[in-house]
Amino acid sequence: MLGMQKKLLEACDQASRAWLDRLKSEMDLWTELATKLSSTRSLPDALGTYQQCVTQRMQMAAEDGRRMSDEYQRFLQKFTRLLPNGWPTGRT
């Protein structure tokens, strides 16, 4: 049981680190947008800059969905491998 907990905690730790990196990239994206917007000279330039940022954010959201799905699958695989006889059936 202790080994199972250790493996599951390791999987959670890896996922947490990946999501912290993702949060940093999100902060970097919005910081970069603010920097670029402060140096724009016209409304069309500002709108173009904002559009690029939103496009990049949408790509990040798609990657987030794929990452969540992959992490869920890995977690379930580890969990089911750690069970002694597969899923309990409820029968005695």
C-alpha positions in Angstrom: 0.0 0.0 0.0 2.8 2.4 0.8 4.5 1.7 -2.5 1.2 2.5 -4.3 0.9 5.8 -2.5 4.5 6.7 -3.4 3.9 6.0 -7.1 0.7 8.0 -7.1 2.3 10.9 -5.3 5.2 10.9 -7.8 2.7 11.1 -10.6 0.9 14.0 -8.9 4.2 15.7 -8.3 5.2 15.5 -12.0 1.8 16.8 -13.0 2.1 19.7 -10.5 5.5 20.7 -11.8 4.2 20.7 -15.4 1.2 22.9 -14.5 3.4 25.3 -12.6 5.5 25.7 -15.7 2.3 26.2 -17.7 1.2 29.0 -15.3 4.6 30.7 -15.7 4.2 30.6 -19.5 0.7 32.1 -19.1 2.1 35.0 -17.0 4.9 35.5 -19.5 2.3 35.7 -22.3 0.2 38.4 -20.6 3.3 40.3 -19.5 4.6 40.3 -23.0 1.2 41.6 -24.3 1.3 44.5 -21.8 4.8 45.4 -22.9 4.0 45.3 -26.6 0.7 47.2 -26.1 2.6 50.0 -24.3 4.8 50.5 -27.3 2.1 50.5 -30.0 1.4 53.7 -31.8 -1.9 53.0 -33.4 -5.2 51.2 -32.8 -4.6 48.7 -35.7 -1.2 47.8 -34.3 -2.7 47.3 -30.8 -5.5 45.1 -32.2 -3.0 43.1 -34.2 -0.9 42.6 -31.1 -3.9 41.6 -29.0 -5.1 39.2 -31.8 -1.7 37.4 -31.8 -1.8 37.1 -28.0 -5.4 35.6 -28.1 -4.4 33.2 -30.9 -1.4 32.0 -28.8 -3.6 31.7 -25.7 -6.1 29.6 -27.7 -3.3 27.3 -28.7 -2.2 27.0 -25.1 -5.8 26.1 -24.1 -5.8 23.3 -26.7 -2.5 22.0 -25.3 -3.9 22.2 -21.8 -6.8 19.9 -22.9 -4.4 17.4 -24.4 -2.1 17.5 -21.4 -5.0 16.9 -19.0 -6.3 14.0 -21.0 -2.8 12.5 -21.1 -2.2 13.0 -17.4 -5.6 11.4 -16.6 -4.7 8.4 -18.8 -1.3 8.0 -17.2 -2.8 8.3 -13.7 -5.4 5.7 -14.4 -2.9 3.3 -15.9 -0.6 3.6 -12.9 -3.5 3.2 -10.5 -4.9 0.1 -12.2 -1.4 -1.5 -12.4 -0.9 -1.0 -8.7 -4.2 -2.8 -7.8 -3.4 -6.4 -6.8 -6.2 -8.0 -8.9 -7.5 -5.2 -11.1 -10.6 -3.4 -10.1 -12.7 -4.7 -7.2 -15.9 -6.3 -8.4 -17.9 -5.8 -5.2 -18.3 -9.6 -4.9 -17.0 -11.5 -1.9 
